[in-house]
């Protein structure tokens, strides 16, 4: 591991043209580390390099990244200190390439996968012992130039020294906010984030897409409303994530991971969101940039309706003025259906997050690892930030009970003191 | 002996935030910075006796003026205190501090809140650039000119180039140092931006010329932000220390200050420059006044500097005006590494304006806050080891209003 300390000579990126491969590789290049972008053709690799250049907003990055094809793997990998696998989220495809990596890599080189939820142990099955000792999951969030969270999923064969060196390298050289997570479906961020996103999609069938995105909009502590987020993520990716979690976990809100039927129909019709602009997703923009809204029951688009609620506007006005305590007080106490739905999602998110302490992140880290991944990976209000805003653990437990949601013991047992260590949490309350 | 005016710390907002994108008003920014400041300094709002606010162009950027009164919206207990808003372009925050210090020295108040604030990302860059032109003589120097300020500072570059010759790599080095320092500062605007000297030396799509010579990497960026410091009398500082079991010797105080105004027109400044040893004679005089009032001989007695680097050429000029080198030899301090973070007298360990951000009316206050953090050993990852005395240089307009503070702790 000395190379991490003295500086890496060369990093290989497998899948250099994909969004995560090109942009994550760019983070290494931004640390002045020479990178090789592997793709099927050199042209595709060059296309990936341009994405990294655009992310860094600097032409200098072109000097740090060299395009390569997979035909060059055998020749180039022995020179690489780190191999970053960022291929499509398909376990067979990944394992096939990792086998090739195992044959060509030099002993001691780091191999990381950027998988957003596949099992690290399964990916490393049948690999050499040196490979396993230096293999880990390193899950960046999209776009890594703006979202600095980095879920670290260590392999059971990693040594303590290896883990420590990787952690320090990611923090100091790559400038990531590391979160150690367990090797469990969806890890921490996607397990928690996609619970809310999928439940929002379920509710949208009853309440409408625009109404749902309005009720659980940015004022509830997120940059983007949930269904607009799914359009950005892509419904195919959403399906892969929630199905994986649904199959491999069984928690107190298991059924909220069951994808609603209309989403499957959308996927069948290639209505995946922003990646299929001509087909749309929850939203569709015509050639005049006019925005239309999906009607889940018919999968047809309709014009935008003006969605408005007095209580939500009241909360947003308080946020606009910087009176956050008043905003939360309205949200807590209002008896309207709108406020009740908002509370269900906010408190559901808090409840689900605290239930995951010890399951997705180490018990000894308490809620703080989960806070970091939600703040720096999703740009969502960290769950303990909500607990502080809502009036502390005891009051939050009362509200969770009142909302008829399961109460996590990890929250019930906390002392009545400020919990959130993430600075500047009001920035997550957005009044647009 | 005149009693000292102390600074009890304060708070700044995260300068990377975009408050318009968050759907928040300038009042929200004021509320947040005040909440942070009261918590950081362990002071109750009811103790505040007066407030001075530095703000440059709230009327233009936010359609809001009367910033002194906005402070009272934070807490009803503040109702009735005297307040004022001060405007001196980019030096507004320092001017607010000068007013507060004067009132305390005059025995009018014991504890005064100084707040600098600017919300600028409310408009597009072209319009914002035009608004910034009001810091010069707008009608004569800026009207109808796209991004007038880089062009005015180009004139200072031209002057230096004519008098002494300027190697652009030295400006690129200044930029790279400020960006590198900003990476240590968790509240710096550019802490996560990609930047190095190679990029600063590059030209093209990602580093366009903004003036005739100066490029994007030579300029500080449009920023939203606010900063607060609490100024107090010696009597108040003593009681504060007694209440919080602190040692008065550990509390920063204003050791010296200087304040000089140059003619607003760049043509007049250049005319003055040609008759003087220093290119910016009023900046130099403000610095010398501050050194004299602090009873120090010069830069050798300063641990680090927070200077005004609205453009790299501004910092390039500041180096010699602060006394690092003789006039025309500022490049030597750059080449020798003196001003780098681990140099003998680092400039802008916070990242300054180029790396940290420049919310115009807040910058002077932010510099004072950083000076306090340095001399109390609380600057975290951008702490200059053993910093005892820090100088701030805050400049409004095209080097028009010049304010210097020397902040130190101990005897």
Interface residues (C-beta under 8 A of the other chain):
Chain A: X30 X32 X53 X56 X57 X58 X59 X60 X61 X63 X145 X146 X148 X175 X218 X316 X319 X320 X321 X322 X323 X423 X424 X426 X427 X429 X430 X431 X432
Chain B: X13 X14 X17 X21 X22 X23 X24 X25 X27 X28 X29 X30 X31 X32 X183 X186 X192 X193 X194 X195 X196 X198 X199 X202 X204 X205 X206 X207
